[in-house]
Amino acid sequence: MIYYEGEGIAIPRNEMSDSRSFVKRVIVYGILAGVLFVFFLLMMPSLGPHPEAARRTACRNNLKQIGLALYNYHDVYGTFPPAYVSDDQGQPMHSWRVLILPYFYDSKYRALYDQYHFDEPWDGPHNIGLLEKMPELYRCPSHKDAEAGMTDYAAVVGDACVMRGTVPVTIREITDGSSNTVVLGESTGSRIRWTEPRDVSLGTFKHIGDVDGFSSEHDGAQGGAFTLHADGSVHFVSEEMPAESLKTLFTRAGGEEVPPY
């Protein structure tokens, strides 16, 4: 019998679908808990104002919903989406953020996907008009002065990452363990338009807090950013974490010792 090795357990291949279903249920329960927590914070003025706490929780929930859509995509295609789709000359044309639209549980995102034209680039004459229709879950509520059409979430892209370019990755290829592998994170300063096939390059990544990489706009919090891991969990990574240590979390099969975070 062939086994999938990951996160310290061995799962028979014929049980992998059940395992992914369990992960998806955990993600859904986490999203529901987050929604209830945000509602509690907003509806209990007697406890004092907690607007930033609610925004942080909503930001985490956005990432959890993106993670669930990535798993739904994997269930259909047997892989996570590529970072981008390119044309015959290798020019990036379409982003993973567009590819996963049908796999959210809100039908309006499927409708938005149907409006997108894959026979022209992301900034073609028709598609450029969709920038103003960016899904609200692609923006962190803490980024209060964000420009229209600019996303606050970006993948880390490189040959060693879950998003390695045009070639998709399966969950079996994440041999470092899905809980130990970052797929994407907050990137509030990178000025990436949501349909744009551009993300954070592993090769040019400097450190958490770099405006061209992963950064956030959370008020009154320790500097850092939320990251989504390949198991659907969301973690806050401090900007004090050394870049080389963090890069061990960006690779899917490096075999490195995972640092505390």
VEXDREN-2710 file (C-alpha; in Angstrom, 1 decimal):
% VEXDREN-2710
k/r/px/py/pz
1/MET/0.0/0.0/0.0
2/ILE/1.3/3.5/-0.9
3/TYR/1.3/6.0/1.9
4/TYR/1.4/9.8/2.1
5/GLU/3.8/11.0/4.7
6/GLY/3.0/14.3/6.3
7/GLU/2.9/16.1/9.7
8/GLY/4.1/13.1/11.6
9/ILE/1.4/10.6/10.4
10/ALA/1.1/8.1/7.6
11/ILE/-2.2/8.2/5.7
12/PRO/-3.1/5.4/3.3
13/ARG/-3.7/6.9/-0.2
14/ASN/-7.2/5.7/-0.2
15/GLU/-7.8/7.7/2.9
16/MET/-6.4/11.0/1.6
17/SER/-9.8/12.3/0.5
18/ASP/-11.1/11.7/4.0
19/SER/-8.1/13.5/5.5
20/ARG/-8.6/16.5/3.3
21/SER/-12.3/16.5/4.2
22/PHE/-11.3/16.6/7.8
23/VAL/-9.0/19.5/7.2
24/LYS/-11.7/21.4/5.3
25/ARG/-14.1/20.8/8.2
26/VAL/-11.6/22.2/10.7
27/ILE/-11.1/25.3/8.4
28/VAL/-14.9/25.8/8.1
29/TYR/-15.4/25.6/11.9
30/GLY/-12.5/28.0/12.4
31/ILE/-14.1/30.5/10.0
32/LEU/-17.5/30.2/11.8
33/ALA/-15.8/30.8/15.1
34/GLY/-14.0/33.8/13.8
35/VAL/-17.3/35.3/12.4
36/LEU/-19.0/34.8/15.8
37/PHE/-16.0/36.4/17.6
38/VAL/-16.1/39.5/15.3
39/PHE/-19.9/39.8/15.9
40/PHE/-19.3/39.5/19.6
41/LEU/-16.7/42.3/19.6
42/LEU/-18.9/44.6/17.5
43/MET/-22.1/44.0/19.5
44/MET/-20.8/44.3/23.0
45/PRO/-20.1/48.1/23.5
46/SER/-20.2/47.6/27.3
47/LEU/-16.9/45.8/27.1
48/GLY/-15.3/48.8/25.5
49/PRO/-14.4/49.4/21.8
50/HIS/-12.4/46.6/20.2
51/PRO/-12.4/47.7/16.5
52/GLU/-8.9/46.5/15.8
53/ALA/-9.3/43.2/17.5
54/ALA/-12.4/42.6/15.2
55/ARG/-10.4/43.7/12.1
56/ARG/-7.5/41.3/13.0
57/THR/-10.0/38.4/13.4
58/ALA/-11.6/39.3/10.1
59/CYS/-8.2/39.4/8.4
60/ARG/-7.4/35.9/9.8
61/ASN/-10.8/34.7/8.5
62/ASN/-10.1/36.0/5.1
63/LEU/-7.0/33.9/4.9
64/LYS/-8.9/30.9/6.3
65/GLN/-11.5/31.3/3.5
66/ILE/-8.7/31.5/0.9
67/GLY/-7.2/28.4/2.4
68/LEU/-10.5/26.5/2.1
69/ALA/-10.8/27.6/-1.6
70/LEU/-7.3/26.3/-2.2
71/TYR/-8.4/22.9/-0.8
72/ASN/-11.6/22.9/-2.8
73/TYR/-9.5/23.6/-5.9
74/HIS/-7.2/20.7/-4.9
75/ASP/-10.2/18.4/-4.6
76/VAL/-11.2/19.1/-8.2
77/TYR/-7.8/19.1/-9.9
78/GLY/-5.7/17.0/-7.6
79/THR/-3.3/19.9/-7.2
80/PHE/-3.1/23.4/-5.7
81/PRO/-3.4/26.1/-8.4
82/PRO/-0.3/27.4/-10.1
83/ALA/0.9/30.8/-9.1
84/TYR/-0.1/32.0/-12.5
85/VAL/-1.0/30.9/-16.0
86/SER/1.3/32.1/-18.8
87/ASP/0.9/32.5/-22.5
88/ASP/3.0/30.6/-25.2
89/GLN/5.9/33.0/-24.6
90/GLY/5.9/32.4/-20.9
91/GLN/4.4/35.8/-20.1
92/PRO/2.3/35.7/-16.9
93/MET/-1.4/36.2/-17.8
94/HIS/-3.7/35.1/-15.0
95/SER/-3.3/34.9/-11.2
96/TRP/-4.2/32.1/-8.8
97/ARG/-6.5/34.7/-7.1
98/VAL/-8.7/34.5/-10.2
99/LEU/-8.4/30.7/-10.6
100/ILE/-9.8/30.0/-7.1
101/LEU/-12.9/32.2/-7.4
102/PRO/-15.3/29.4/-8.2
103/TYR/-14.1/27.5/-5.1
104/PHE/-15.4/29.9/-2.4
105/TYR/-18.7/29.1/-0.9
106/ASP/-20.2/32.4/-2.1
107/SER/-21.8/32.1/-5.5
108/LYS/-21.1/35.8/-6.3
109/TYR/-17.4/34.9/-6.7
110/ARG/-18.3/32.2/-9.3
111/ALA/-20.3/34.9/-11.1
112/LEU/-17.2/37.2/-11.0
113/TYR/-15.0/34.3/-12.4
114/ASP/-17.5/33.9/-15.3
115/GLN/-17.0/37.6/-16.1
116/TYR/-13.3/37.2/-16.5
117/HIS/-11.9/36.6/-20.0
118/PHE/-9.1/34.1/-20.2
119/ASP/-8.5/34.9/-23.9
120/GLU/-6.9/38.3/-22.9
121/PRO/-4.3/39.2/-20.2
122/TRP/-5.3/40.3/-16.7
123/ASP/-4.9/43.9/-17.8
124/GLY/-6.7/43.5/-21.1
125/PRO/-9.4/45.9/-22.2
126/HIS/-12.2/43.8/-20.6
127/ASN/-10.4/42.4/-17.5
128/ILE/-9.0/45.7/-16.4
129/GLY/-12.6/46.7/-15.6
130/LEU/-12.9/43.9/-13.1
131/LEU/-10.3/45.5/-10.7
132/GLU/-13.1/47.5/-9.1
133/LYS/-15.0/44.3/-8.3
134/MET/-12.3/42.8/-6.1
135/PRO/-13.7/40.3/-3.6
136/GLU/-13.8/41.9/-0.1
137/LEU/-12.0/38.9/1.4
138/TYR/-8.9/39.9/-0.7
139/ARG/-8.5/43.0/1.5
140/CYS/-7.5/43.1/5.2
141/PRO/-10.0/45.4/7.1
142/SER/-7.0/46.9/9.0
143/HIS/-5.7/48.4/5.8
144/LYS/-8.0/51.3/6.0
145/ASP/-6.4/53.5/3.2
146/ALA/-6.0/50.7/0.7
147/GLU/-6.4/51.6/-3.0
148/ALA/-9.3/50.1/-4.9
149/GLY/-8.4/46.9/-6.7
150/MET/-5.2/46.3/-4.6
151/THR/-5.1/43.0/-2.7
152/ASP/-3.6/42.6/0.7
153/TYR/-2.7/38.9/0.3
154/ALA/0.1/37.5/-1.8
155/ALA/1.7/34.0/-2.2
156/VAL/5.4/33.3/-1.8
157/VAL/6.5/32.1/-5.2
158/GLY/9.6/30.1/-6.1
159/ASP/10.7/26.6/-7.4
160/ALA/10.8/25.3/-3.8
161/CYS/7.4/26.8/-2.8
162/VAL/3.9/25.5/-2.9
163/MET/3.3/28.2/-5.5
164/ARG/6.2/27.5/-7.8
165/GLY/5.1/29.3/-11.0
166/THR/3.2/27.7/-13.8
167/VAL/3.6/24.1/-12.6
168/PRO/1.0/23.2/-9.9
169/VAL/2.0/21.3/-6.7
170/THR/0.2/18.4/-5.0
171/ILE/-0.2/18.0/-1.3
172/ARG/1.9/14.9/-1.5
173/GLU/4.9/17.1/-2.6
174/ILE/4.8/19.1/0.7
175/THR/7.1/16.7/2.5
176/ASP/8.1/19.2/5.1
177/GLY/4.5/18.9/6.5
178/SER/1.6/21.1/5.5
179/SER/1.5/22.7/8.9
180/ASN/5.2/23.7/8.5
181/THR/4.8/25.3/5.1
182/VAL/3.6/28.8/4.3
183/VAL/1.6/29.4/1.2
184/LEU/0.8/33.1/1.4
185/GLY/0.5/36.0/3.7
186/GLU/-0.4/39.6/4.2
187/SER/1.3/41.9/1.8
188/THR/-0.3/45.3/2.3
189/GLY/2.6/47.4/0.9
190/SER/3.3/45.5/-2.3
191/ARG/0.6/47.3/-4.4
192/ILE/-0.5/44.1/-6.2
193/ARG/-3.7/44.4/-8.1
194/TRP/-5.9/41.4/-7.3
195/THR/-6.0/40.0/-10.8
196/GLU/-2.3/40.7/-11.4
197/PRO/-0.2/37.6/-11.8
198/ARG/2.4/38.9/-9.4
199/ASP/3.3/37.9/-5.8
200/VAL/6.3/37.8/-3.4
201/SER/9.3/36.1/-4.9
202/LEU/11.3/33.8/-2.6
203/GLY/14.5/34.9/-4.3
204/THR/14.0/38.6/-3.4
205/PHE/12.3/38.2/0.0
206/LYS/14.0/40.3/2.7
207/HIS/12.1/40.1/5.9
208/ILE/8.7/40.4/7.5
209/GLY/7.8/44.1/7.5
210/ASP/9.3/44.8/4.1
211/VAL/6.7/46.8/2.1
212/ASP/7.6/44.9/-1.0
213/GLY/7.1/41.6/0.7
214/PHE/5.0/40.5/3.7
215/SER/3.7/43.3/5.9
216/SER/0.5/44.4/7.7
217/GLU/-1.4/47.5/8.9
218/HIS/-2.6/46.2/12.3
219/ASP/-2.9/49.0/14.9
220/GLY/-1.2/48.6/18.3
221/ALA/0.1/45.1/17.5
222/GLN/3.6/43.6/17.5
223/GLY/5.1/44.1/14.1
224/GLY/4.5/41.2/11.8
225/ALA/2.0/39.7/9.4
226/PHE/-0.5/36.8/9.2
227/THR/0.5/33.8/7.1
228/LEU/-1.6/31.0/5.7
229/HIS/-0.1/27.5/6.0
230/ALA/-0.7/24.6/3.6
231/ASP/-2.9/22.9/6.3
232/GLY/-5.3/25.8/6.3
233/SER/-4.1/27.3/9.6
234/VAL/-3.2/30.9/10.0
235/HIS/-0.3/32.2/12.2
236/PHE/1.0/35.6/13.0
237/VAL/4.8/35.8/12.3
238/SER/6.8/38.5/14.0
239/GLU/9.0/40.8/12.0
240/GLU/11.8/39.9/14.5
241/MET/12.0/36.4/13.0
242/PRO/15.2/36.2/11.0
243/ALA/14.7/36.0/7.2
244/GLU/16.7/32.8/6.8
245/SER/14.7/31.1/9.5
246/LEU/11.4/32.2/7.9
247/LYS/12.5/30.9/4.5
248/THR/12.5/27.4/5.9
249/LEU/8.8/27.8/6.2
250/PHE/8.5/28.9/2.6
251/THR/9.9/25.7/1.2
252/ARG/7.7/22.7/0.8
253/ALA/10.4/19.9/0.8
254/GLY/13.6/21.4/2.1
255/GLY/14.0/19.1/5.0
256/GLU/15.1/22.0/7.2
257/GLU/14.6/22.2/11.0
258/VAL/11.5/24.4/11.5
259/PRO/12.1/27.3/13.8
260/PRO/9.6/28.4/16.5
261/TYR/7.2/31.1/15.4
END
